[in-house]
Amino acid sequence: MASRAEAMGKDMVVSIVWIPMLPGDSESAAQVATALIPDARAQHFFDADCRAVRALASRLGGEDRIAWDMYLFFSPGVTWGDEPPLPMDWVHQLDDEDWADPARYRCGNDLVAALVASADLNIRRDRARTLALYEHTGLSSED
């Protein structure tokens, strides 16, 4: 049986942005918290000025807001330009924020199910793109 990591895609990159949102949040607290996610694919960042999360919130319709407790899925190879790219899917835990789409609110088991479904969809889309590339070039996936 495949492990959860294998099921979620060995090539998936997970970027975790820690921010000072609650009392006690700091770069040193974030460094300690990285142990909560011991996945080798996880890249941890501390955004002391909340620049990245403000840019993400703005991109998703929350001008001058902060995107925290959010889970965003981007297509493989997507990079940031002057502004963040639009995610292919996202969910959040912001029950008291009026700017975040309430249809994307998830918590508990519903959050876990949504994250697994989004990751699976991302993996399937990436595999379909890879197969289409092989078909276009005339190569087989065994080459």
N, C-alpha and C positions, 0 to 999 in steps of 0.2 A: 504494500500500500504506500502511496506517495505521501511524503510529509507535507505539512501545510506550506512550507517554503517552496517545495517543488510544485505544489498545486497552484501557488500564486505566481509562478514564473521566475525561473532562476535568473533571467536577465533583467528583471524589473529593478528599477532604482527607486529607493524610498528616500525622499528628502524631508527631514523633520526640522521645522523652524520653531525654536523656543523663543518666547517673548516675555518681557516683564509685565504681565497682565494683572497678577494678583500679589498681595503683600508677600514678601519673601522670595518672589521670583527674581533670579539674578543669573548671571553667567555661570557662577559656581554651582548654583542649584540645578541649572540645566545640565551641567557636566555630570552631576550625580545622577540625574534623571535619565541620562542616556542608557544606563544599565537596565532600565525597564524595557528597552527595545534592543536586545542583543543580536539582532539580525545583521549579518555582514553587509547586506545591501543597503542598510540605512546610513544616510549621510546626515549628520546633525549640524545645525547652524544656530547661533544665538543672534537675534536681531534686536539689539538694545534700543534702537530708535524706531522700531516697528515699521521701517520703510517698506520691506517686502510685503508685509501683511496689509498695510494701507494700500499699496498698489494693487494687490489682489482684490481687496474689498471694492476699490474703485472700479476695477475691471468687471466685477460682478454686480455692479449697480449700487454699491454702498460708498458713495463719495464721502470722503473725510471720516470713514469708519475704519474699524480694525477687523480683519478676517482671522478669527481665532476659533479653536475647536472646529476646524473645517478640514475636510479630507478631499483633496482634488486629484483627479487623474488626467494626465496629459499623454498625448500620443508619443510613442518613442521618437527620440531625436529632436523634439521640440525644444527650442531655446528662447530665452527672454530677449526682447529687443528693447525699444524705448519703454515699452510697457509689457506686463506679463501676457503670455498667450492665453486665449480662452481654454479652460479645461474641457476635455471631452465629456467629463462627468464630474459631479461633486455632490457632497452631502455635508451637513453641518449639525451642530448641537446648540445653536443659538436660539433658544426658545424665547428670549426676551428682546430680540433684535427685529425691528420692523423691515429692514432692508433685505435680509436673507430670505430667499424663496421658502415659504412655509412648506411647500410640497417636498422640499429636499431635507426637511428636519428628520433626524433619526437619532435614537439613543438605545442603549441596551442591546438586546438580541437583534432588533431591527437595524441598528447601526452595523453590527457585525455582518449581517446578511447583505446589506447594501454594499459594504466594502468588498466582500467576497465577489458579489455579482459584478461590480464595476471592474475589479481586477481581472476577473474572468473575461469580461467583454473586451477589455484592453488587450489581453493576451490573444484572444481569438481574432481581433482586428489586425494585430501585428502579424500573426501567422498567415492570415488571408493576404495581406500586402506582400509578404515574403513569397508566397506561392504565386501570386500574380506576377511578381518580378521574375521568378524562374520561368514562368510560361512565356513572358514577353521576351526574355533573352534566349530561350530555347534550351536552357540548362535544366537538369533535373535536380531535385533536392538532395540526391545522393552524391552529386559531383563535388 
